[in-house]
Amino acid sequence: MKSNGYVEFFRQTSPYIHAHRGKTFVIAFGGDAVLHGNFHSTVHDIALLQSLGIRVVLVHGARPQTEQRIALSGLESEFSHGLRVTHSHAIQCVKEAVGATRLQIESELSMGLPNSPMHGAAIRVIGGNFITAKPVGVRDGIDFQRTGEVRRVDGVAIDSQLQQGSLVLISPIGFSPTGEAFNLSYQDLASQVAVALNAEKLILINQARGVVRDNSLVRALSLPELESIRQASTDDAEQQMLGAAYQACGNGVDRVHLVSCAEDGSLLTELFTRDGSGTLVMKDHSEVIRPATIDDVGGIIELIAPLEEQQVLVKRSRELLETEISRFMLVVHPEGVLLGCAALYPTADNHVGELACVATHPEFHDQGIATRLFDTIVQDAKKKGLTQLFVLTTQTAHWFLERGFVEAQVADLPAQKQSLYNYQRNSRIFSKAI
């Protein structure tokens, strides 16, 4: 990558870096992901997340490793409803497989060779008896024996380790109050851990890229859409994945990401680029239009700075923006990236307002963002009793003309604005009755 391309890429990722810092991500991957040739790179990417200030909890599975040990023991695997029936003699195979898989993951996280992404990472991996389990019991006449489900997650203990800068690694075995070990579904376990921690994200890493329908990747799903796909699916693995996503998102986890273990860099692409690499699940995956808060000042500055340099917008200091933040409306991407802003300023004339600082993220031009902001501002202005809007612009006259504005003169402005008019800037003036 050329140096200018690298700089631009780094600038584009910076909003995501800021947004993710200090947040809790629960990342889950099955035993097949651990065996995949790309797992070494995936671990490097996970280490990078923690170095960026993200609090990471890893939950792993070990199904293929368990299958291998059961076969070597001369036993047969039995499944029902997508779950293993863990006979009393098979639980030892599960323990061995989970233990070996956990050691492999810890080994990968402990690497720190020079000239490698892990150099200097110094990740401290912590485990513990964070999960209390109970037996699945008998379903449809089948006794699942030592197959269990989560009874309780010790979120306080996990959070305490995260606060100390540790990466928490959780294996798919839980213990009952009587000390019995139970084999757990790692995806269900990850979902419940994410809910208990009130995690910002649950990330499910699988062989699939995400949800694929008609040979096309589904980029985003709302909860109703996800549930409809889950009910129609005939694939047990996909049903489990979607069920875990639905459970987490329906119980307070803001976002669930479904990404591939086979695609190099898919985790970073999903988290730090606009388009991502997999499927994003949210209660409502559409963009949000909302009033700005003081926490949005940095994002607004980043959005309008290029337009100020081009003299499209009048320069505003951080102090001024903090004072006037209540005037702004924002369009926010589902991933939290600021897509657009606009402001409505009152004037001495109680029936006239000024529309100002209309800006759209350069990657989202021609998607109607400014128009949706404008419509929201107009509705807000009407609620405040305004009957007329005016705007001053140097380079976007046609955009306002297309929305019903007509050209006006300095003398048409409220008296207060007339005295502040900058004749050197020579902005054109437009007004619109609303």
Order of alpha helices (4+ residues) and beta strands (2+ residues): alpha-beta-alpha-alpha-beta-alpha-beta-beta-alpha-beta-beta-beta-beta-beta-alpha-beta-beta-beta-alpha-beta-beta-beta-beta-alpha-alpha-beta-alpha-beta-beta-alpha-alpha-beta-beta-beta-alpha-beta-alpha-beta-alpha-beta
